[in-house]
Amino acid sequence: METRQPDLTRQNILDAAFCEMHRRGFQAASIANILADTRLTKGALYHHFPTKQALGLAVIDEVIKARLERLIFNPLRDSERPVETLLEIIATIHERVPGEFITLGCPLNNLIQEMSPLDETFKTRLNGVLTRWQSVVEEALRRGQAQGMVRADVDAQAAALFVVSAWEGCIGIAKNLQSPETFALCMKQLHGYVEGLLTPKP
């Protein structure tokens, strides 16, 4: 399907806004920089996004959440053996995320830290992404239990909460240390945790 010019313009704005917000945070993000990156007029930007808040919320929904959908959510949902897929994603994620996710941090977590205490709409939207992430992992674990791969005594909801929390924590520590090696090592430990949820082989 051919992409219409207004759709392409909107996507270019979103991509530029995501990069600017990732580098600087939402509050310090410069509309002038976004316009310079896209070579658009202020009128063109505000035609698609009437306020800076609207632009930020669209970045959460259409860039950050969409990337998580492609990278994690959809593969888990579509997998016939979701626990194996979860383990594979955790084992390889350090190779699949851009380098700036270590130097600049997780875009989702950065916004949670910055904006959740300040803006209720941002907080609700960001919590929605986290809730989606946890529910996808929880469902993968429950399906794993139904398949006999995950121990029946595992609390899938609590385990999913821990997986997501540890995942984000790994990125946060790696950002603080500016160390891709730390991220890989931390995710290896998370991989071991999920393996520990599996039903022992006879």
C-alpha positions in Angstrom: 0.0 0.0 0.0 1.4 3.4 -0.9 2.0 5.7 2.0 0.2 9.0 1.7 2.3 12.2 2.2 0.4 13.4 5.4 1.1 9.9 6.9 4.8 10.1 6.0 5.0 13.7 7.4 3.4 12.5 10.6 5.8 9.6 10.9 8.8 11.8 10.3 7.7 14.1 13.1 7.2 11.1 15.4 10.7 9.7 14.6 12.4 13.0 15.1 10.5 13.7 18.3 11.4 10.3 19.7 15.1 10.9 19.0 15.0 14.3 20.6 13.1 13.1 23.7 15.4 10.1 24.1 18.4 12.4 24.0 17.1 15.2 26.2 13.9 14.1 27.9 10.4 15.3 27.2 10.6 18.6 29.1 13.9 19.7 27.5 13.0 18.4 24.1 13.2 21.2 21.6 10.5 21.8 19.0 13.1 23.8 17.0 15.4 20.8 16.9 12.5 18.5 15.7 11.6 21.0 13.0 15.3 21.2 11.9 15.5 17.4 11.7 12.4 17.1 9.7 12.8 20.4 7.7 9.1 21.2 8.4 7.4 24.4 9.4 6.0 24.9 12.9 2.5 25.0 11.2 3.0 21.6 9.7 4.0 20.1 13.0 1.1 21.6 14.9 -1.3 20.5 12.2 -0.5 16.9 13.2 0.1 17.5 16.9 -1.6 20.6 18.4 0.5 20.6 21.6 3.8 19.3 22.8 2.0 17.0 25.2 0.0 15.5 22.3 3.3 14.9 20.5 4.8 13.2 23.5 1.8 11.0 24.1 1.9 10.0 20.4 5.6 9.0 20.7 4.6 6.7 23.6 1.8 5.0 21.7 3.2 5.0 18.1 6.9 4.7 18.6 7.8 3.3 22.0 4.9 0.9 22.4 5.0 0.0 18.7 8.7 -1.0 19.0 7.9 -3.1 22.1 5.1 -4.8 20.2 7.4 -5.7 17.4 10.3 -6.8 19.6 8.6 -8.5 22.5 4.8 -8.5 22.6 3.9 -9.9 19.2 6.6 -12.6 19.1 5.3 -13.9 22.5 1.7 -13.6 21.6 2.1 -15.4 18.3 4.5 -18.1 19.5 3.2 -21.7 19.9 5.9 -22.2 22.6 5.9 -18.7 24.2 8.2 -19.6 27.2 10.9 -20.8 24.7 10.4 -17.5 22.8 10.7 -15.5 26.0 14.0 -17.2 26.9 15.3 -16.6 23.3 14.3 -12.9 23.5 16.0 -12.4 26.9 19.1 -14.2 25.7 19.5 -12.1 22.6 18.0 -8.7 23.5 21.4 -7.2 24.2 22.3 -7.8 20.5 19.0 -6.5 19.2 18.6 -3.1 20.9 20.4 -0.1 19.6 23.5 1.0 21.4 21.8 4.3 22.5 19.5 2.2 24.7 22.5 1.7 26.9 24.1 5.1 26.6 20.8 7.0 26.9 18.6 4.4 28.7 15.3 2.8 28.0 12.9 5.4 26.5 10.0 4.0 28.4 11.7 4.0 31.7 13.2 7.5 31.1 9.8 8.9 30.6 8.4 7.1 33.6 11.0 8.6 35.8 10.7 12.1 34.4 7.0 12.5 33.6 4.9 10.2 35.8 5.3 12.4 38.9 4.4 15.6 36.9 1.7 14.7 34.4 -1.3 12.4 35.2 -2.0 11.8 31.5 1.6 10.7 30.8 1.5 8.5 33.9 -1.6 6.8 32.7 -0.3 6.2 29.2 3.1 4.9 30.4 1.4 2.6 33.0 -0.6 1.3 30.1 2.5 0.2 28.3 4.0 -1.4 31.4 0.7 -3.2 32.1 0.6 -4.5 28.6 4.2 -5.8 28.9 3.4 -7.6 32.2 0.2 -9.1 30.8 2.0 -10.4 27.7 4.7 -12.1 29.9 2.1 -13.4 32.3 0.1 -14.9 29.5 3.2 -16.5 28.1 3.9 -18.1 31.5 0.3 -19.3 31.9 0.4 -20.9 28.5 3.7 -22.5 29.5 2.0 -23.9 32.5 -0.8 -25.3 30.3 1.9 -26.9 28.1 3.6 -28.4 31.1 6.8 -26.3 30.6 6.3 -24.0 33.6 5.9 -25.4 37.1 2.3 -25.4 38.3 3.2 -23.7 41.6 4.6 -20.6 39.8 2.6 -17.4 40.4 2.5 -16.2 36.8 1.4 -12.7 37.7 4.1 -12.1 40.3 6.7 -13.7 38.0 5.8 -11.4 35.1 6.0 -8.4 37.3 9.5 -9.4 38.4 10.6 -10.1 34.8 9.6 -6.7 33.6 11.0 -4.9 36.7 14.3 -6.7 36.4 14.5 -6.1 32.7 14.1 -2.4 33.1 16.4 -2.4 36.1 19.1 -4.1 33.9 18.9 -1.3 31.4 18.9 1.4 34.1 22.1 0.0 35.7 23.8 -0.4 32.4 23.0 3.2 31.5 24.4 4.4 34.8 27.6 2.4 34.2 27.6 3.1 30.4 28.3 -0.6 30.0 26.8 -2.9 27.4 28.6 -5.8 29.2 26.7 -5.1 32.4 23.4 -5.2 30.5 24.3 -8.6 28.9 25.4 -10.0 32.3 22.3 -8.8 34.0 20.0 -10.2 31.3 21.8 -13.5 31.6 20.8 -13.6 35.3 17.2 -12.8 34.3 17.4 -15.7 31.8 18.5 -18.0 34.7 15.5 -16.8 36.7 13.0 -17.7 34.0 14.8 -21.1 33.5 14.2 -21.7 37.2 10.4 -21.4 36.6 10.5 -24.4 34.2 9.3 -27.9 35.1 12.3 -30.0 36.0 13.1 -32.6 33.3 12.8 -36.2 34.5 
